[in-house]
Amino acid sequence: MLRLPPFTYLAPRTVDDAAKALASHGGAAMLVAGGTDLYPNMKRRQFEPSVLVGLLAIRELRGVRGGAREGVTLGSCTTLSAVAVHPEIAAHYPALATAAGLVSSPQLRNMGTIGGNVCVDTRCNYYNQSYEWRKAVGFCMKRDGAICLVAPRSPRCWAVSSSDTAPVLWSLGARVRLRSAAGERTIPVETLFRDDGIEYLAKRPDEILTDILLPPADGWRSAYLKLRRRGSFDFPVLGVAVAVQMEGDVVRDARIVVGAVASQPRPAPAAAAALVGGRLTSELIARVAELAAGPAKPLDNTDFTHPYRKKMTRVFVARALASLAGLAPAGEPAAEVA
């Protein structure tokens, strides 16, 4: 049985108190909300903090405020289950409701939080193993080792972004609010992520992600598709988020973001630009899907082969756009392919 290492748990009641606790304990402390990813990683000795600063007792971090007309604010400790079924999100930001509803399993969605999923650790076949397994293969760069076992000649870690909600929030133009003992800042969600398997977040260790800010819906339609081996529990090995802003039947603006193919979500700006000014015909969708596969650079460090995942990027972008255009074939799944 894998056991947690010893640690002290703090349960502050306000964000300010949580920020002060982080600042006072420095590198020895980590934040925890639902803990659905952190605790298993601690059992595998991927993280060994001596202090955990819990966020679930902070009321201001929970709940959904606002509406489609003025924009929606989600507290970072709002559970994924609550996000998935919230009527305003399901009606006007459906890709986010879909993505939240596809994370892991119902039990873990009841505990896991939207902020935790946005900030979830990157994953790799050589990293997400027990300590003894990792020791037997000589460890990897991300934890305890000196080289990336996926690409031994590479100077960097290639662990993969594993968040379902991050590519969706990127495609929706969301922002995030970060607070620390030194102050507060609000940044576009895309600037939160770095293309680095180890230092994958631009959030400082002393900062707390307190809110996710969605812009007004303003005619945007969105869809999210997820590839995984099983129909539940599994992390994405490919996630495709598509958002289009329509003016009649003409695309006025568009964003396409691909997840689980690099150490951060990958936008496909050339593909999105090809949609603008056009109608969502089968011909345009096929051309855009081909362009969208370009930024996807999957490696052989998650489930399925990387050529298959590259091919499925084209397939999933086409399916997502077809669903937004009402062209999806009868019986074609609009939210997930297992």
C-alpha positions as CSV (number, residue, x, y, z in Angstrom):
1,M,0.0,0.0,0.0
2,L,1.2,3.5,-0.9
3,R,1.1,5.8,2.1
4,L,1.2,9.6,2.3
5,P,4.4,11.1,3.7
6,P,4.1,13.1,6.9
7,F,2.9,16.7,6.6
8,T,1.1,19.5,8.6
9,Y,-2.3,20.5,7.2
10,L,-3.4,24.2,7.6
11,A,-7.0,25.2,7.0
12,P,-7.2,29.0,6.6
13,R,-10.6,30.7,6.4
14,T,-9.6,33.5,4.1
15,V,-7.5,34.0,1.0
16,D,-5.3,36.5,2.9
17,D,-4.6,34.0,5.6
18,A,-3.8,31.3,3.0
19,A,-1.4,33.7,1.2
20,K,0.3,34.5,4.4
21,A,0.7,30.8,5.2
22,L,2.3,30.2,1.8
23,A,4.6,33.1,2.2
24,S,5.7,32.1,5.7
25,H,6.5,28.5,4.8
26,G,8.1,29.1,1.4
27,G,9.1,26.1,-0.6
28,A,8.1,23.7,2.1
29,A,4.4,24.4,1.5
30,M,2.0,23.5,-1.3
31,L,-1.7,24.4,-1.9
32,V,-4.4,21.7,-1.9
33,A,-8.1,21.9,-2.7
34,G,-9.8,18.7,-3.6
35,G,-6.5,16.8,-3.6
36,T,-7.5,14.3,-6.2
37,D,-4.2,14.7,-8.1
38,L,-1.9,16.0,-5.4
39,Y,-2.5,13.2,-2.8
40,P,-1.7,10.3,-5.3
41,N,1.4,12.2,-6.4
42,M,2.5,12.5,-2.8
43,K,2.0,8.8,-2.3
44,R,4.3,8.2,-5.2
45,R,6.8,10.7,-3.7
46,Q,6.5,13.0,-6.7
47,F,5.8,15.8,-4.2
48,E,6.9,15.8,-0.5
49,P,5.7,19.1,1.0
50,S,6.0,19.3,4.8
51,V,3.0,21.8,4.9
52,L,-0.2,21.7,3.0
53,V,-2.3,24.9,2.9
54,G,-5.9,23.7,2.4
55,L,-8.3,26.0,0.4
56,L,-11.7,24.2,0.9
57,A,-12.6,26.1,4.0
58,I,-12.4,29.5,2.2
59,R,-16.0,30.3,1.2
60,E,-15.1,33.1,-1.2
61,L,-13.3,30.6,-3.5
62,R,-16.5,28.6,-4.1
63,G,-19.5,29.3,-6.4
64,V,-20.5,30.7,-9.8
65,R,-21.4,34.4,-10.2
66,G,-22.7,36.6,-13.0
67,G,-24.2,35.5,-16.3
68,A,-23.7,35.3,-20.1
69,R,-24.5,39.0,-20.7
70,E,-21.9,40.4,-18.3
71,G,-19.5,37.4,-18.0
72,V,-19.2,34.7,-15.4
73,T,-16.8,34.4,-12.5
74,L,-16.0,30.9,-11.2
75,G,-14.4,30.5,-7.8
76,S,-11.4,28.3,-8.1
77,C,-12.7,25.8,-5.5
78,T,-16.0,25.3,-7.3
79,T,-16.2,21.5,-7.9
80,L,-16.1,20.1,-11.4
81,S,-19.5,18.5,-10.8
82,A,-21.0,21.9,-10.0
83,V,-19.4,23.5,-13.1
84,A,-20.6,20.7,-15.3
85,V,-24.3,21.1,-14.3
86,H,-24.5,24.8,-13.8
87,P,-27.3,26.1,-16.1
88,E,-25.6,29.3,-17.2
89,I,-22.4,27.5,-18.1
90,A,-24.2,24.6,-19.8
91,A,-26.3,27.0,-21.9
92,H,-23.7,29.6,-22.9
93,Y,-20.3,28.0,-22.3
94,P,-21.1,24.4,-23.2
95,A,-17.5,23.3,-24.0
96,L,-16.6,24.1,-20.4
97,A,-19.5,22.2,-19.0
98,T,-18.6,19.2,-21.2
99,A,-14.9,19.4,-20.2
100,A,-15.7,19.6,-16.5
101,G,-18.1,16.7,-16.8
102,L,-15.5,14.5,-18.6
103,V,-12.7,14.8,-15.9
104,S,-12.0,11.5,-14.2
105,S,-15.0,9.9,-12.6
106,P,-18.2,11.2,-10.8
107,Q,-16.7,10.6,-7.3
108,L,-13.5,12.6,-8.1
109,R,-15.5,15.4,-9.9
110,N,-17.5,15.8,-6.7
111,M,-14.2,16.5,-4.9
112,G,-12.0,17.9,-7.6
113,T,-12.1,21.7,-8.3
114,I,-12.0,23.8,-11.5
115,G,-8.9,25.6,-10.2
116,G,-7.1,22.3,-9.4
117,N,-7.9,21.0,-12.9
118,V,-6.5,24.2,-14.6
119,C,-3.3,23.8,-12.6
120,V,-3.0,20.0,-12.7
121,D,0.5,18.6,-13.0
122,T,1.8,17.5,-16.3
123,R,1.9,13.7,-17.0
124,C,4.2,11.2,-18.5
125,N,4.5,7.4,-18.7
126,Y,7.9,7.6,-17.0
127,Y,6.8,10.0,-14.3
128,N,3.4,8.9,-13.1
129,Q,4.6,5.7,-11.5
130,S,5.5,4.5,-8.0
131,Y,8.8,5.5,-6.4
132,E,10.2,2.0,-6.7
133,W,9.2,1.8,-10.4
134,R,10.9,5.1,-11.2
135,K,14.0,4.1,-9.2
136,A,14.2,0.9,-11.2
137,V,14.5,2.8,-14.6
138,G,16.8,5.4,-13.2
139,F,14.3,8.2,-12.6
140,C,13.5,11.0,-15.0
141,M,14.3,14.7,-15.3
142,K,10.9,15.7,-13.9
143,R,11.7,14.1,-10.5
144,D,15.0,12.7,-9.1
145,G,16.7,12.1,-12.4
146,A,18.9,14.0,-14.9
147,I,17.5,13.2,-18.3
148,C,14.1,13.0,-20.1
149,L,13.5,9.3,-20.7
150,V,11.1,10.1,-23.6
151,A,13.8,12.2,-25.4
152,P,17.2,11.4,-23.7
153,R,19.1,13.9,-25.8
154,S,16.7,16.7,-25.1
155,P,17.7,19.4,-22.5
156,R,14.1,19.7,-21.3
157,C,11.2,17.7,-19.9
158,W,8.4,16.7,-22.3
159,A,5.7,15.8,-19.7
160,V,2.2,16.5,-21.2
161,S,-0.4,19.0,-20.2
162,S,-3.3,16.9,-18.8
163,S,-6.0,19.4,-18.1
164,D,-9.4,19.1,-19.7
165,T,-10.6,22.6,-18.8
166,A,-7.4,24.5,-19.7
167,P,-7.7,24.3,-23.5
168,V,-11.4,25.2,-23.2
169,L,-10.8,28.2,-21.1
170,W,-8.1,29.3,-23.5
171,S,-10.5,29.0,-26.4
172,L,-13.1,31.0,-24.6
173,G,-10.8,33.9,-23.9
174,A,-10.9,33.4,-20.1
175,R,-8.7,35.2,-17.5
176,V,-7.5,34.1,-14.1
177,R,-7.1,36.1,-10.9
178,L,-4.0,35.4,-8.8
179,R,-3.5,36.6,-5.2
180,S,-0.5,36.5,-2.9
181,A,0.7,38.2,0.2
182,A,2.3,40.8,-2.1
183,G,-0.9,41.7,-4.0
184,E,-3.2,40.6,-6.8
185,R,-3.0,40.3,-10.6
186,T,-5.4,39.2,-13.4
187,I,-3.9,37.7,-16.5
188,P,-5.2,36.0,-19.7
189,V,-5.4,32.2,-19.1
190,E,-3.0,31.5,-22.0
191,T,-0.2,33.3,-20.2
192,L,-0.6,31.0,-17.2
193,F,1.0,28.1,-19.1
194,R,4.5,27.5,-20.2
195,D,5.7,24.9,-22.7
196,D,7.9,23.1,-20.1
197,G,7.1,19.8,-18.5
198,I,8.5,20.9,-15.1
199,E,7.9,24.6,-14.8
200,Y,4.6,24.4,-16.7
201,L,2.8,27.3,-14.9
202,A,3.7,31.0,-14.8
203,K,1.9,31.2,-11.5
204,R,4.4,31.9,-8.7
205,P,4.6,29.3,-5.9
206,D,3.3,31.9,-3.4
207,E,0.2,32.8,-5.6
208,I,-3.3,31.4,-5.3
209,L,-5.6,31.1,-8.3
210,T,-8.7,32.5,-6.8
211,D,-11.1,33.1,-9.7
212,I,-11.6,32.2,-13.4
213,L,-13.3,35.0,-15.4
214,L,-15.3,34.1,-18.5
215,P,-16.1,37.0,-20.9
216,P,-19.6,37.7,-22.1
217,A,-21.0,34.9,-24.3
218,D,-21.7,37.4,-27.1
219,G,-22.7,34.9,-29.8
220,W,-19.9,32.4,-29.2
221,R,-20.5,28.7,-29.7
222,S,-18.1,26.1,-28.3
223,A,-17.4,22.4,-28.2
224,Y,-14.9,20.1,-26.5
225,L,-13.9,16.5,-27.5
226,K,-11.7,14.2,-25.5
227,L,-9.8,11.1,-26.5
228,R,-9.0,8.5,-23.9
229,R,-9.0,4.7,-23.8
230,R,-11.8,4.3,-21.2
231,G,-15.1,6.1,-21.1
232,S,-14.3,7.4,-17.5
233,F,-11.5,8.1,-15.1
234,D,-8.7,8.4,-17.7
235,F,-6.8,11.7,-18.3
236,P,-7.0,13.0,-21.9
237,V,-4.5,11.8,-24.4
238,L,-6.0,14.4,-26.7
239,G,-8.4,17.3,-26.0
240,V,-9.8,19.6,-28.7
241,A,-11.5,22.9,-27.8
242,V,-13.2,24.9,-30.5
243,A,-15.0,28.2,-30.2
244,V,-16.6,30.2,-33.0
245,Q,-18.4,33.6,-32.8
246,M,-21.2,33.7,-35.4
247,E,-22.8,36.5,-37.3
248,G,-25.7,34.8,-39.0
249,D,-24.1,31.8,-40.7
250,V,-20.7,33.5,-41.1
251,V,-17.9,33.0,-38.7
252,R,-16.8,36.4,-37.3
253,D,-14.1,35.0,-34.9
254,A,-12.7,31.7,-33.9
255,R,-10.3,29.9,-31.6
256,I,-9.0,26.3,-31.7
257,V,-6.9,25.0,-28.9
258,V,-5.5,21.4,-28.6
259,G,-4.7,19.8,-25.3
260,A,-2.6,16.8,-24.2
261,V,-0.2,17.1,-27.2
262,A,2.5,19.2,-25.6
263,S,3.5,20.5,-22.1
264,Q,0.9,23.3,-22.5
265,P,-2.3,23.6,-24.4
266,R,-1.5,24.4,-28.1
267,P,-3.5,27.0,-30.0
268,A,-4.0,26.6,-33.8
269,P,-4.1,30.2,-35.0
270,A,-3.8,29.5,-38.7
271,A,-6.7,27.1,-38.5
272,A,-8.8,29.5,-36.6
273,A,-8.0,32.4,-39.0
274,A,-9.1,30.2,-41.9
275,L,-12.6,30.0,-40.4
276,V,-13.1,33.8,-40.2
277,G,-15.3,35.1,-42.9
278,G,-16.4,31.7,-44.0
279,R,-19.4,29.5,-43.5
280,L,-19.1,26.2,-41.7
281,T,-19.3,24.0,-44.8
282,S,-17.9,20.4,-45.0
283,E,-15.2,21.7,-47.3
284,L,-14.0,24.5,-45.0
285,I,-14.1,22.2,-42.0
286,A,-11.9,19.6,-43.7
287,R,-9.3,22.3,-44.6
288,V,-9.3,23.8,-41.1
289,A,-9.0,20.4,-39.5
290,E,-5.8,19.8,-41.6
291,L,-4.4,23.1,-40.5
292,A,-5.2,22.5,-36.9
293,A,-3.1,19.3,-36.7
294,G,0.1,21.3,-37.4
295,P,0.7,22.6,-33.8
296,A,0.0,19.1,-32.3
297,K,3.4,17.5,-31.6
298,P,2.5,14.5,-29.5
299,L,5.4,12.2,-28.3
300,D,5.3,8.6,-27.2
301,N,4.8,9.3,-23.5
302,T,1.1,8.8,-23.0
303,D,-1.5,6.2,-24.1
304,F,-1.9,5.3,-27.8
305,T,0.8,5.9,-30.4
306,H,1.8,9.4,-31.2
307,P,1.0,9.1,-35.0
308,Y,-2.5,8.0,-34.0
309,R,-3.0,10.9,-31.7
310,K,-1.7,13.3,-34.4
311,K,-4.3,11.8,-36.9
312,M,-7.1,12.1,-34.3
313,T,-6.4,15.8,-33.9
314,R,-7.7,16.3,-37.5
315,V,-10.6,14.0,-36.8
316,F,-11.7,15.7,-33.6
317,V,-11.3,19.2,-34.9
318,A,-13.6,18.3,-37.8
319,R,-16.1,16.6,-35.5
320,A,-16.2,19.6,-33.1
321,L,-16.7,22.1,-36.0
322,A,-19.3,19.8,-37.6
323,S,-21.2,19.7,-34.3
324,L,-21.2,23.5,-34.1
325,A,-22.5,23.7,-37.7
326,G,-25.2,21.1,-37.2
327,L,-23.4,18.8,-39.7
328,A,-22.3,16.0,-37.3
329,P,-23.4,12.6,-38.7
330,A,-26.3,10.8,-36.9
331,G,-25.0,9.0,-33.9
332,E,-21.6,10.7,-33.9
333,P,-20.6,11.4,-30.3
334,A,-20.4,15.2,-29.6
335,A,-18.6,15.1,-26.3
336,E,-16.2,12.1,-26.1
337,V,-14.8,9.2,-28.0
338,A,-13.5,6.4,-25.8
